[in-house]
Amino acid sequence: MNGGDLLARIMREHGVGTAFGVVSVHNLPLVEAVDRDLEFVPVRHEAAAVNAADGYARSTGGLGVAITSTGTGAGNAAGALIEAQTARSRVLHVTGQIDARYLGQGRGVIHETRDQLGMLRAVSRYAETVHSPEAAAGILHQAALRAATAPFGPASVEWPIDLQYVPHDDPYSTGVVQALPEIDDAEVAEVARLITNARRPLIWAGGGATGAGAEISELAELLGAGILTSNAGRGTVPEDDELVLGNFASNPRMRPLLAESDLLIAVGTHFRSNETKHYQLELPEHCVQIDVDREAIGRSYPAAAGIVGEARRALAALLARLGEPGTEEGWPARVRATRSAVRDHLAAAIGPYLPICQAIRENLPREAVIARDVTIPVSQWGNRLLPIYHPTTNLFPLGGGIGQGLAMGIGAAVANPAQPTVALVGDGGLAVHLGELATLAQQRPWLVVVLFNDGGYGVLRNMQDAHSSHRAGVDLYTPDFGKLASSLALPYQLVSSPERFAEVFGKAIADHGPSIVEVDVTALPEPPEPFVPPVATPAR
């Protein structure tokens, strides 16, 4: 077997049946073997290959695989690897490399770049070069294990093309699993003491808490504590649970509850800047923190105590040590009232978008993946008011880069063919990877693309309108998406009123295939509160 056969075998051993990528002279054996033995999805851009593998991984809870070429191809993938690194996604990225005998010589071999491995190490949790056929299996296994072991993150392997072609022996090499930190009994005891003494506790669940939904729920029920989430932590506990406050920490109606709380239990969150008003959000005076990364504890906000460890194991140990909670009578009722208040406030603020938000949720099963790109409707209400019931259905570019939502949605739809997937995108973000509509047309997964078209970068337009007297770079020419969809044989509908959306979207979902529903934002009534991103801008 050659290197491609080896890659296909290792993918099977790690439970992966699909790879996304762009074929090249520097990865032909890999693409040919995966296409023959498993499934290869040919995307149109290397960044989209990683985004699709990322969406595949997040929506399955397993490993996603991307295959790219060397040089420019690997460079194109780097931005999407930054997103996977930010989100700690389980992505295995395998890229080509020039012939081993020319590595590092700077001869100008086609697709050559200086220090590609250094670039990959900067944007990946793990990166290594295959220097011999004998080492290939061990390196690939190690990369897959590093990607899929907490704290997770993308792993990259660069593979010289001549070594992909040569015969490979078949020794079984598994790599070495990194041991998770042991739970410290003293740390557990101190955190348990602080929680037991708390009268008005809250929980904040981040992306590192998503594997501990049962334990978070048990802790919240025991304490009567409300559950705040970051965007990454949405669905850790289903958002129709009455104790789930959700991704509303910065909502003004949340401020009184945060001020009254005497203890915040933070689990697997780094308190990202856009979720804490650039670290100006006032949190409870006392905080305890659980994180697999010791350096994360107390980094963004002071922590009175912390437990270093994987969230599920740490919470299980904590639950076993907790005494009778001292939660104040009436606190759970305050949590439930605040849950209603923040949702009512946002529902009133979005005006014409409310029936659209409601129709999306009503027409989707609970298990359906909702992929969201960076656009006004998503940033204002899709990341908060649109309910999420399980973390694997929650896809969003956590690094904030636009244009990644469509490919993430394609990856999720390929991974979950029995359920519909929806991708909420804007015209500006869609233009970044417009070519992936051709991937959608070719693969034909059950994916409905809801396109909010406002003729440019609406988020930044609102920001400029709020802080400056001049617009720059935000008003864009956009194609006729109806004609574009027709050229790709993709079903298409245009919606110009909120009232018509439910019918159109429902029919698109019922078609069990790909389609585009365009919402003409310029035809909708203005929402009562225009969305301005929570980014610190100096006075001008």
C-alpha distance (Angstrom), angle and dihedral (degrees) to the residues before:
residue distance angle dihedral
M1 . . .
N2 3.80 . .
G3 3.79 128.9 .
G4 3.78 93.2 -81.5
D5 3.79 91.5 55.2
L6 3.80 89.0 49.9
L7 3.80 92.2 51.5
A8 3.82 91.6 50.0
R9 3.79 90.7 50.1
I10 3.79 93.1 49.5
M11 3.81 91.3 47.7
R12 3.81 89.0 55.1
E13 3.80 91.2 48.4
H14 3.81 89.5 54.1
G15 3.79 93.2 47.4
V16 3.82 97.7 -107.5
G17 3.80 120.7 136.2
T18 3.81 101.2 172.9
A19 3.79 138.0 53.6
F20 3.80 126.9 -171.5
G21 3.77 121.9 -149.8
V22 3.79 155.8 114.9
V23 3.79 118.2 -93.4
S24 3.81 118.9 -124.7
V25 3.78 142.4 165.1
H26 3.81 85.3 -102.9
N27 3.81 97.3 56.8
L28 3.82 105.8 29.0
P29 3.83 96.7 122.0
L30 3.80 90.6 51.7
V31 3.80 95.5 48.4
E32 3.81 94.1 43.5
A33 3.81 94.2 51.8
V34 3.81 95.2 45.7
D35 3.81 91.2 46.3
R36 3.81 91.0 50.0
D37 3.80 99.7 43.2
L38 3.82 104.5 25.8
E39 3.82 131.5 1.9
F40 3.79 126.9 -61.0
V41 3.81 117.4 -168.7
P42 3.83 110.7 -159.2
V43 3.79 107.1 -144.9
R44 3.79 121.9 -175.1
H45 3.80 101.1 -121.5
E46 3.79 133.6 33.5
A47 3.81 93.5 -127.8
A48 3.80 88.0 56.1
A49 3.81 89.3 51.7
V50 3.80 90.3 59.8
N51 3.82 92.7 40.9
A52 3.82 90.5 51.8
A53 3.80 91.6 47.3
D54 3.81 87.3 48.3
G55 3.81 91.5 52.1
Y56 3.81 90.0 46.5
A57 3.82 90.3 51.9
R58 3.80 97.5 45.4
S59 3.81 93.2 46.4
T60 3.81 94.3 49.5
G61 3.80 100.9 33.7
G62 3.80 86.5 -128.1
L63 3.79 138.2 91.0
G64 3.80 126.0 -54.3
V65 3.82 122.1 -157.7
A66 3.81 128.9 -150.2
I67 3.82 126.3 -176.6
T68 3.81 120.8 -160.4
S69 3.77 140.6 161.8
T70 3.77 128.6 -104.5
G71 3.81 127.3 -94.3
T72 3.78 110.9 6.2
G73 3.81 91.2 15.5
A74 3.79 93.1 54.9
G75 3.81 89.1 43.4
N76 3.80 90.6 53.3
A77 3.79 88.7 53.2
A78 3.81 93.7 51.4
G79 3.81 96.7 82.4
A80 3.79 92.1 52.4
L81 3.81 89.6 47.1
I82 3.81 87.7 56.8
E83 3.80 88.0 57.2
A84 3.82 91.1 48.3
Q85 3.80 89.2 48.8
T86 3.82 92.0 49.3
A87 3.81 91.1 49.4
R88 3.81 93.4 39.1
S89 3.79 90.5 -126.6
R90 3.79 122.6 179.4
V91 3.82 98.6 -117.2
L92 3.81 126.7 154.0
H93 3.81 108.5 -159.3
V94 3.81 115.5 -167.4
T95 3.77 115.2 -173.2
G96 3.76 133.6 177.9
Q97 3.75 126.3 -114.5
I98 3.81 134.7 -164.7
D99 3.83 120.1 -91.8
A100 3.79 111.6 -56.5
R101 3.80 93.3 -124.2
Y102 3.85 90.8 60.7
L103 3.80 98.6 45.4
G104 3.80 114.4 130.7
Q105 3.80 95.6 3.9
G106 3.81 98.4 106.7
R107 3.80 93.9 -138.3
G108 3.79 94.0 146.5
V109 3.80 95.9 -109.5
I110 3.80 109.1 178.7
H111 3.85 111.2 -85.5
E112 3.82 90.7 12.3
T113 3.80 120.3 146.1
R114 3.78 133.5 175.6
D115 3.80 116.2 -99.4
Q116 3.77 98.2 -11.8
L117 3.80 89.4 168.3
G118 3.81 90.4 57.1
M119 3.79 89.7 53.2
L120 3.81 91.6 49.4
R121 3.81 91.8 48.5
A122 3.80 89.4 54.0
V123 3.81 93.0 55.9
S124 3.82 101.3 31.7
R125 3.76 136.0 63.9
Y126 3.80 89.3 -131.5
A127 3.81 132.3 11.6
E128 3.79 131.9 175.5
T129 3.81 141.9 164.3
V130 3.80 124.5 -124.4
H131 3.81 102.9 -129.4
S132 3.81 98.0 171.6
P133 3.81 139.5 15.1
E134 3.81 88.9 -115.8
A135 3.81 91.6 59.7
A136 3.81 97.7 45.0
A137 3.82 99.7 87.2
G138 3.79 93.9 48.3
I139 3.81 93.1 47.6
L140 3.81 93.2 48.6
H141 3.79 92.8 47.8
Q142 3.80 91.1 46.6
A143 3.82 91.1 50.0
A144 3.81 92.1 49.5
L145 3.79 91.7 48.2
R146 3.81 93.7 47.5
A147 3.82 90.0 50.8
A148 3.81 92.3 49.2
T149 3.82 99.8 41.6
A150 3.83 120.9 86.5
P151 2.95 128.1 -65.3
F152 3.83 80.4 34.0
G153 3.80 127.7 -163.7
P154 3.80 141.6 151.5
A155 3.79 120.1 -57.1
S156 3.80 122.3 -158.9
V157 3.79 130.4 -157.4
E158 3.79 122.0 -171.9
W159 3.81 114.1 -157.2
P160 3.82 124.4 -167.9
I161 3.77 110.0 -126.7
D162 3.80 95.7 -127.0
L163 3.81 89.7 55.5
Q164 3.81 91.0 50.9
Y165 3.81 90.6 60.4
V166 3.79 100.4 46.4
P167 3.82 121.3 92.3
H168 3.79 115.6 -89.6
D169 3.75 125.3 -150.4
D170 3.79 116.1 -130.4
P171 3.80 105.9 -121.8
Y172 3.77 111.8 152.0
S173 3.78 107.6 -121.3
T174 3.77 118.7 172.6
G175 3.78 104.6 179.7
V176 3.80 123.1 -133.9
V177 3.79 122.1 -70.1
Q178 3.79 114.1 -133.7
A179 3.77 110.5 -121.6
L180 3.78 116.5 -121.2
P181 3.81 115.7 -125.4
E182 3.78 113.6 -89.3
I183 3.78 115.7 -112.7
D184 3.82 110.5 -106.2
D185 3.82 112.1 -134.8
A186 3.80 92.2 -152.2
E187 3.79 91.7 54.5
V188 3.80 90.8 48.5
A189 3.81 91.7 49.4
E190 3.81 93.6 52.0
V191 3.81 94.0 47.0
A192 3.83 89.8 46.5
R193 3.80 90.1 52.2
L194 3.80 92.9 52.6
I195 3.79 92.7 46.7
T196 3.79 93.6 47.8
N197 3.80 90.0 53.4
A198 3.80 94.4 47.4
R199 3.79 118.4 109.1
R200 3.79 101.0 -172.6
P201 3.83 109.3 25.9
L202 3.80 129.0 178.0
I203 3.80 130.0 -171.1
W204 3.81 125.8 -143.9
A205 3.82 112.8 -161.1
G206 3.79 118.1 -164.4
G207 3.79 134.2 179.7
G208 3.79 90.4 -72.7
A209 3.80 90.1 61.6
T210 3.80 98.2 57.8
G211 3.80 93.8 97.4
A212 3.80 91.5 53.0
G213 3.78 102.1 58.9
A214 3.80 95.0 130.7
E215 3.81 92.5 50.7
I216 3.84 93.2 45.5
S217 3.80 89.6 50.4
E218 3.82 92.3 48.5
L219 3.79 91.8 49.0
A220 3.80 92.4 48.2
E221 3.80 92.6 49.3
L222 3.80 91.9 47.4
L223 3.79 93.3 50.7
G224 3.80 100.3 30.8
A225 3.80 84.9 -125.3
G226 3.78 124.5 161.2
I227 3.81 116.7 -123.4
L228 3.78 116.7 -132.5
T229 3.79 115.9 -173.9
S230 3.74 138.6 -163.2
N231 3.80 116.2 -130.6
A232 3.81 88.3 -97.3
G233 3.79 92.5 51.6
R234 3.78 96.8 53.6
G235 3.80 113.8 129.2
T236 3.81 94.1 21.8
V237 3.79 82.1 122.4
P238 3.84 113.5 17.1
E239 3.78 109.5 -93.3
D240 3.79 94.0 -128.4
D241 3.82 88.1 68.0
E242 3.83 107.0 111.2
L243 3.81 92.6 -131.5
V244 3.82 93.5 55.7
L245 3.79 109.0 101.9
G246 3.80 89.6 174.7
N247 3.79 132.5 -166.5
F248 3.81 93.1 -19.5
A249 3.80 102.9 104.9
S250 3.81 92.9 124.0
N251 3.82 95.4 44.6
P252 3.83 109.7 116.8
R253 3.82 90.5 -129.1
M254 3.82 88.3 61.0
R255 3.79 94.1 58.4
P256 3.84 97.6 85.2
L257 3.81 92.8 51.1
L258 3.82 91.9 49.5
A259 3.79 89.6 48.7
E260 3.82 92.3 50.9
S261 3.81 95.5 46.0
D262 3.79 115.9 99.3
L263 3.82 98.1 -166.3
L264 3.81 135.8 30.7
I265 3.81 117.7 -161.1
A266 3.82 105.3 -157.2
V267 3.80 116.4 -164.1
G268 3.79 122.0 -172.1
T269 3.79 97.5 -24.8
H270 3.78 131.8 126.1
F271 3.84 94.0 -163.7
R272 3.81 94.5 -120.0
S273 3.80 116.1 -141.7
N274 3.81 97.6 -114.8
E275 3.82 90.6 53.0
T276 3.81 95.2 49.2
K277 3.83 100.9 43.2
H278 3.80 89.0 -100.5
Y279 3.82 89.8 -49.1
Q280 3.81 92.4 -52.7
L281 3.83 93.2 106.9
E282 3.80 108.9 115.1
L283 3.80 109.2 -127.6
P284 3.81 127.3 -173.7
E285 3.80 112.5 -67.5
H286 3.81 92.7 -116.1
C287 3.79 122.7 51.8
V288 3.79 134.1 175.3
Q289 3.77 118.7 -165.0
I290 3.82 136.2 -156.7
D291 3.80 117.7 -164.3
V292 3.77 138.1 147.7
D293 3.82 87.9 -135.3
R294 3.81 111.5 71.6
E295 3.80 91.8 -158.5
A296 3.81 91.0 58.7
I297 3.81 92.7 64.7
G298 3.79 108.6 99.2
R299 3.81 93.3 -5.8
S300 3.82 98.9 118.7
Y301 3.81 100.7 19.4
P302 3.83 127.7 14.6
A303 3.81 114.8 -93.1
A304 3.80 122.4 -152.5
A305 3.83 89.1 -157.6
G306 3.75 139.8 -12.8
I307 3.79 146.4 -164.9
V308 3.78 118.9 -139.1
G309 3.79 110.6 -147.1
E310 3.75 148.7 78.5
A311 3.81 108.8 -51.4
R312 3.80 99.9 -120.5
R313 3.80 94.8 49.8
A314 3.80 93.8 42.0
L315 3.80 92.8 49.8
A316 3.80 92.1 47.1
A317 3.80 89.5 53.9
L318 3.79 90.5 45.9
L319 3.81 94.4 49.8
A320 3.81 89.4 52.2
R321 3.83 90.8 55.4
L322 3.80 101.5 42.8
G323 3.77 118.6 113.9
E324 3.78 126.5 -151.7
P325 3.81 105.1 -49.1
G326 3.77 118.7 -119.9
T327 3.79 96.5 -148.7
E328 3.78 113.6 161.7
E329 3.79 115.9 -108.8
G330 3.78 109.2 -105.5
W331 3.84 95.1 25.8
P332 3.84 94.8 109.6
A333 3.81 88.6 51.2
R334 3.84 89.5 52.7
V335 3.80 88.3 51.7
R336 3.79 92.6 51.9
A337 3.80 92.4 46.4
T338 3.80 91.0 51.2
R339 3.81 90.7 47.9
S340 3.81 88.4 58.3
A341 3.81 93.9 42.2
V342 3.81 96.6 55.1
R343 3.79 92.1 47.1
D344 3.79 93.2 47.2
H345 3.81 90.0 49.0
L346 3.79 93.7 52.3
A347 3.80 93.4 41.8
A348 3.81 89.1 56.6
A349 3.82 91.9 45.7
I350 3.82 96.1 55.8
G351 3.80 96.7 50.4
P352 3.84 109.3 174.7
Y353 3.79 92.4 25.2
L354 3.80 93.9 64.5
P355 3.84 95.8 81.6
I356 3.81 88.8 46.2
C357 3.81 91.3 52.4
Q358 3.79 91.1 47.3
A359 3.82 93.7 47.2
I360 3.80 92.6 52.4
R361 3.79 92.3 54.9
E362 3.81 95.4 40.7
N363 3.81 92.7 53.6
L364 3.80 96.3 47.5
P365 3.81 128.5 75.5
R366 3.79 115.3 -122.1
E367 3.81 89.8 -107.6
A368 3.82 94.7 56.2
V369 3.79 117.5 115.9
I370 3.80 116.0 -122.3
A371 3.82 110.3 -157.8
R372 3.79 115.1 -169.4
D373 3.77 131.7 -169.0
V374 3.80 124.7 -158.5
T375 3.80 106.4 -80.5
I376 3.82 135.6 125.5
P377 3.84 98.2 -94.1
V378 3.79 90.8 48.0
S379 3.80 95.9 44.2
Q380 3.80 93.1 45.4
W381 3.83 103.4 40.1
G382 3.80 112.7 -12.2
N383 3.80 91.5 71.9
R384 3.81 92.2 48.2
L385 3.79 119.4 15.2
L386 3.82 99.0 38.0
P387 3.84 101.5 85.9
I388 3.81 120.8 -120.6
Y389 3.80 118.7 -162.2
H390 3.81 103.3 -177.3
P391 3.82 131.6 23.5
T392 3.81 93.5 -124.9
T393 3.82 89.3 63.0
N394 3.82 92.5 55.6
L395 3.83 113.5 89.8
F396 3.79 122.4 167.4
P397 3.84 134.6 140.6
L398 3.79 98.5 -104.2
G399 3.79 92.0 -170.8
G400 3.80 88.8 62.3
G401 3.81 97.0 -120.9
I402 3.80 114.4 148.3
G403 3.79 125.5 -131.8
Q404 3.81 99.2 40.6
G405 3.81 100.5 98.3
L406 3.81 99.1 82.2
A407 3.80 94.9 53.2
M408 3.81 90.9 44.1
G409 3.79 88.0 52.4
I410 3.80 91.8 49.5
G411 3.79 90.6 51.3
A412 3.79 91.6 49.8
A413 3.80 93.1 46.0
V414 3.81 91.8 51.3
A415 3.81 89.4 49.8
N416 3.82 94.2 47.9
P417 3.82 108.2 38.4
A418 3.82 94.8 158.5
Q419 3.83 93.0 62.4
P420 3.80 132.4 52.2
T421 3.79 118.0 -108.9
V422 3.78 124.0 -156.3
A423 3.81 126.7 -157.6
L424 3.80 117.2 -161.0
V425 3.81 108.9 -157.8
G426 3.80 141.3 160.4
D427 3.78 127.7 -131.4
G428 3.81 92.6 -112.8
G429 3.79 94.1 50.7
L430 3.79 93.5 42.4
A431 3.80 90.2 55.3
V432 3.82 89.7 62.0
H433 3.81 90.3 68.1
L434 3.80 102.3 14.6
G435 3.79 88.9 145.6
E436 3.79 90.6 69.7
L437 3.80 88.0 74.5
A438 3.81 83.2 73.5
T439 3.81 88.6 54.3
L440 3.80 88.2 51.3
A441 3.81 90.5 49.9
Q442 3.80 92.7 48.2
Q443 3.81 98.7 45.2
R444 3.83 95.8 34.8
P445 3.84 98.6 -158.2
W446 3.81 121.8 174.4
L447 3.80 93.8 -90.0
V448 3.80 127.5 138.3
V449 3.80 113.8 -160.6
V450 3.81 112.3 -153.1
L451 3.80 105.2 -161.1
F452 3.82 118.1 -163.0
N453 3.81 104.7 -159.7
D454 3.79 117.6 -164.8
G455 3.80 97.4 149.5
G456 3.76 100.4 -103.2
Y457 3.79 145.1 -4.8
G458 3.80 99.7 -24.2
V459 3.81 96.4 179.9
L460 3.81 92.6 56.1
R461 3.80 92.2 38.5
N462 3.80 89.8 59.0
M463 3.78 90.0 46.0
Q464 3.81 91.9 53.1
D465 3.80 91.7 45.2
A466 3.81 89.5 52.4
H467 3.79 98.0 45.6
S468 3.81 107.6 22.7
S469 3.80 141.9 39.7
H470 3.81 92.7 -135.8
R471 3.80 134.4 65.0
A472 3.80 117.9 -145.2
G473 3.79 128.3 179.4
V474 3.79 96.6 -14.8
D475 3.81 103.6 98.8
L476 3.80 109.9 76.6
Y477 3.78 138.5 -178.2
T478 3.79 108.7 -117.1
P479 3.80 129.3 -166.0
D480 3.78 127.0 -113.1
F481 3.77 95.5 -92.9
G482 3.80 92.5 -164.8
K483 3.80 91.3 59.6
L484 3.80 90.7 42.1
A485 3.79 91.3 53.0
S486 3.81 90.6 47.2
S487 3.81 90.9 52.9
L488 3.82 88.0 55.1
A489 3.83 95.2 43.5
L490 3.81 89.8 -118.0
P491 3.82 118.8 147.5
Y492 3.81 109.8 -113.4
Q493 3.79 138.6 -172.5
L494 3.81 131.0 -179.9
V495 3.81 119.2 -144.2
S496 3.80 120.4 -163.4
S497 3.80 100.4 169.3
P498 3.81 133.3 47.1
E499 3.80 91.0 -129.7
R500 3.80 93.3 62.4
F501 3.79 96.5 48.3
A502 3.81 98.3 82.4
E503 3.80 93.5 56.3
V504 3.80 94.6 45.8
F505 3.79 94.9 44.1
G506 3.81 92.8 45.9
K507 3.80 91.4 53.4
A508 3.81 91.3 47.4
I509 3.80 91.1 53.2
A510 3.82 90.9 47.2
D511 3.83 91.4 56.5
H512 3.85 91.2 73.0
G513 3.79 92.9 -141.9
P514 3.79 144.6 73.0
S515 3.79 120.2 -52.7
I516 3.79 142.5 152.4
V517 3.79 124.5 -129.9
E518 3.80 110.5 -170.9
V519 3.79 118.7 -159.1
D520 3.81 112.4 -157.3
V521 3.78 98.6 -141.4
T522 3.81 92.5 -173.9
A523 3.82 89.3 62.6
L524 3.81 94.6 53.0
P525 3.80 122.8 90.6
E526 3.79 113.3 -97.8
P527 3.81 112.1 -95.3
P528 3.82 114.3 -115.7
E529 3.81 91.5 -116.2
P530 3.84 117.2 36.0
F531 3.78 111.4 -142.6
V532 3.79 116.0 -111.1
P533 3.82 115.3 179.5
P534 3.82 116.5 -115.1
V535 3.79 93.6 -113.6
A536 3.78 120.7 139.2
T537 3.82 108.8 -115.4
P538 3.82 121.1 -176.8
A539 3.78 115.0 -124.7
R540 3.80 112.7 -95.0
